[in-house]
Amino acid sequence: MHDHVPSRPSDDIDLRNSTPDTSVTNGSVTPSAVFEWLKNEIRPVVDDRIDDIVDDSSFSERLMYQIRTGGKRIRPGLTLTAAELCGLDRDLALDLAAGIELIHTYALVHDDLADGDQVRRGEPAFWEEFGQCDAINIGDMLLAHALESLPEAVIPRAVATVRTMTEGQQLDFDFTNRRNCTVEEYLTMVWKKTGVLLDFCISAPQLASGTTIGIDQRRLGRLWQAFQIRDDVLDLEQGNGRDSIGNDIREGKRTLMVVHADEEKIYDILDKPPTETSGADIDTVCERFESNGSIGFARQRMKTNASDAMNVLAALPDSHQRDRLIALCQFVTERGTDSQGQ
């Protein structure tokens, strides 16, 4: 019998009238403090646990390559905070955090290969460093180590999560051949591709501990959509940890801005082979996004989704962990290019 991941969050927010509720964003933990916490406290212990997990492999150096190139460790941070709210044993929580980061890393290795991205976090992408065959196989190996490291109670949900991620990735591929994608379809795709693993960060500690922390995860799921929308916007900004701006345009990706603009001129550029997409083409698409208000639409959507999620977290009992989750929520959508990658 299959374990099922939650369906995509319902889309019932009025974007015209929704504004952030600042009463839930003024906790004792700030987004900048969260960044330092992730960098100085979470990344070292999670990376050490991952090192322990893969240490007995003959291919440990390659398995650790993408981990060592950086990343913010947002997913482990969410997992460990949710685990604290559940009262989960710290050692078990670290297994969860490490396993989830390994799932994320497997997805990054395969994603860069599929997209042809040569740079990840300012370093050569895995396939660029070791070759395409290694990227496929080591990516699979990362996933196997992840599933082996997770507590038995969460394995069915983990498998369902990975299956849904691959469905989202396939939708992303398929959308590049279409000119009629809707906002609804885009949101379903990003929920499957990106949102379900972030959702798993919150659900896994509850499954492992047999407790609940009382979060409406369906509404919280709007934050995970905002996370991907922020990535779409970051692709158009300088200093994003990649080799150049506009990679999504070169790859023909149907981002939220593309779906909103819905212009034949933009589709004509997106449908060019990546090697034939010029800097002038990138500039043209960016200009059309600006003139159509598509970047503004994406940013407003991101902020509205994040605001609704923060209101969900505000319903939790007052605690340092609640404040940290709210700050993580802000950090997800406010993160820029001052740190390395996802």
N, C-alpha and C positions, 0 to 999 in steps of 0.2 A: 504493500500500500504506500502510495507516494505522500511525502510531506509537501504541503503547499506553502509558498511564500505569499505574503499579503498582496492583494491586487493594488493597482495604481491608485494613489490618493484621488478622491473625488475632486472635481474642478468646479467648486461652487463659491469661489471668492470673487467679489466685485472689485475688479482692478481699478475702476474709476474712483471709488470711494474709500478704499482700504488704505490706511496709513499706519506706520509702525506705532506700536504701543510702547512708548518710552518708559513706562512705569516698570516694564520687565527687563529693561536693558541696563539698569543702573545698579546691578549687584556688586558684590565686593570683588569679583573677578573680572578683569578687563580682557578684551581680545589680545592685546599685546602681552599681558601676563600669561595667557593661555599658550601663546607662541613660545615663550620662554620655558614654560612648563613642559610642552611637548618636546622641545629641543634638548633641555637639560635633564629632565627626569624620565620622560617616557621613552624617547628614542634609545638611550643607552641600555635600559633594562630589557626592552623588547628585542632590540638587535642582539643582545647577548643570548636571550632565550632562543631566537632563531638560529644563531650560530651553534648553540647546543643541539638543536633539532637536526641540523644538516651535517654536523661535524663528522659523523661516521661514514658519510658518503665519499666515494672516490672523486666526486665532482663538486666538493664543497666550495671551492674557490669560485667556480662559475655560478653556483647556486646563490652565493653571497654577493655577486657582482652588483646586481641592481639594488640590493639593500644598501650597499656601501656607497652608492652614488648620491644618497641623500633622501629627501622626502620629509614631509612634515609630521607623519605618523598621526594623522587625524583619526583614522579608524581605530588604532590601538587606544588613543586617548578617549574616544567615545566608549569603547568597550570597557576599559578599566574604570571609568567614571560610573557607567551603568552597573558594573560589578560591585562597586562600593555601595551603591544604593540598594543592591540586592543582598549585601552582606556576604558575598561570595568569597571563599578562601582566596588569598592573594596569589598563591602558586597556581591554582586552577585558572584564575583570571588571566595570568600571564600566558598560560597555554592558549587560552581563547584569543588574546590580543595578538600573539605571535602567529597563530594559525590563520587568523583573518588577514594579517599583513602579508602572509605568504600567498593567500588567494589573490589579494590585490596585486602582488608583484607578478604572479603568473599572468594575470590579465594584462598588465603593462607590457610585459615582454612580447606577448602575442599581438597586442594592439599596435605597438611600434612597428613590428614586422608587417602586419597587414596594411598599415597606413604608409609604410615606407619612411617613417620619421627617423632621421639619422641621429638626432640628439635627444637625450632625455636628462633633465636636471643638469644641463651644462656639460654632460659627458657623452661619449659615443653610446648610442642605443645598443642594447645587447646584441641584436643581429648584426649591427655594423662592426662590433668588436669581435664577435665569435662566429658569425655566419648564420645563414637562414636555417640550416638544418639544426644547429645547436639551439637556436631560439625556439624552434618548435619543441624539441625534445626536452631541453632544460625547463621550458615553461611547463610542460606536462609534469616534469619531475617536481617542480615547485608545488604544483597542485597536489601531487601525491603526498609529499611531506606535510602539507597543510592538513589534509584530511586525516593522516596518521596521528597528528599532534593534537587534534581537537578531542574534547571529552565525548564519550559515546552518546550522551544525551542530546548533543546538538548535531550529530552527523546527518540524520535525515534532512534537517532544515538546511545544513550546509550544502548538501548535494543538490537540493531543490534550488538554493540560491545560485549556485554555479550554473545549473541548467538555465535558469532565467537570465543570468548575465549573458550567456552565449546566445540566447534568443534575442536579447537586446542588441548585441553586436551584429547579429545577422540582419536585423531590421535596419540598423545603421548602414550596413553594406547595401541592402536592397533599396533604401531610399535614394541612393546616389543615382539610380536609374529612373527616378520619378520627378515630375514637375508639379505634382498636385498634392503634396503632403499637407496635412492639416496640423494646426496647433495641438489638437487632441492626439493625433498619431505621434507627433514629436514627443509630447509629454509621456506617452506610454513607452516609447523607445528609451528615453533617458531614465525612466523609472526602472526598466528592466536592465539596462546596461550599467547604470551607476547606482541607482537608488537602492536596489535590493541588498547589496552588500553593506551599505551604510545602515540600512534597517536591521540587518543581521547583527551589527555591532550592539544594538540595543536589545534585541530579542535573545541573543545567545546567552548572556549572563542570566537572564530570567529562566531560560530553559535549563541551564546547568544547575541553577540553585533551586529550582522548583518554586520560585516566588514571582511576584509581579511588582513593578514599581509604579503602576497606575498611570502610565503615559498613554495618551491616545496616539498610537503609532501611525494610524491612517492620516491624521492631520500632520503629525510630525514629518511624514513622508514628503510633504511639500518642500521641506528644507533640502532633502536630497535631490529633488529636481532643481532647486536653486543652485546647488553645488555645481551641477553640470552646465547650467546656463552661465554661471560665472566663468567656467572654463571656456565656453564658446566666446564670451566677450574678451577674456584674456588673450585669446589667439590673435586678436586684432591690436594688441597693445605691445609696445616695445619692452624688452627685458623680461620676457615670459619664460626664460629657461630653455627656449628652443632656438634653433639656428636662425629663424626669421619669423616675421609676422605672416599671417594669412595662410598657414599650413592647411587649415580646414577648407579654405577656398581652393587651393591647389588640388586637394583630395576630393573635391566635389561634395563635401558634407552639407547635408540639409540641416543647418543649425536653426535655432529659433528665429534669428534675424532673416535668414533666407525664406523661411516659411511665412514670416510676417510681410516681407517686401513683395514676394511672389511676382517677380518681374522676369520676362523672357530674356532681357539683356543679361541679368545676373545668371540665369540658368545656362545661357550660351557660354559664359565664361567658366562656370562650374563644370560643364561637360567637356571641356578641353582636357587632353592628357596633361598630367601634372608638369611634364617637362616643357610643355608649350604654353603654360600659364606664366605670363610676364609680370614684372613689377607694376607695369601700367594697368594690367588687368586687376591686380589686387587693389590698386588705388581706386579704380573705377567701381569695384564692388563696395569698397568702404564708403565711397562718396554716395553711392545709391542707398546704402544702409542709413547713412546720416540724413539724407534728404527725405527718405521715407519715414524717418523716426523709428527705424527698426532697432537700432542700438538702444535708444531710450526705452522702447517697448520691452526689450529683453531685460534691461536693468530694473525697470519698474516691476516686471514679473518676478524677478529674483528677489527684490526687496519685499514685495508683498508676501511671497511664499515664506520667506524667512521670518517676517513679522508674525505671521500666523503660527508658525512653529514655536516661536519664542513665547507666544501667549499660551500655548499648550504646556510648555515647561513651567510657566509661571504658576500653573495650578498645582505643581508639586509642593510638598511641605518645604518651608524655608530651610535651606541647608547650604553648606559650602559646595556640595556636589551639584545641587540644583543651579547655583550661580555659575559653576564651571560649565555645565551643559549649555546654559544660556550664552555664556561667552564663546563657547565652541561654535554655537549656532551663528553668532555674529562673525566670528573668524572665518567660517566657511564662505560666507558671501562677501566679506570685506578683504579677504586675502588677496594680495597683489603679487608683486614680482620681487619682493625683498628677501624671499627665501626660496629654496629649491624645490620646485615641482610638487607633485602629490605624494 
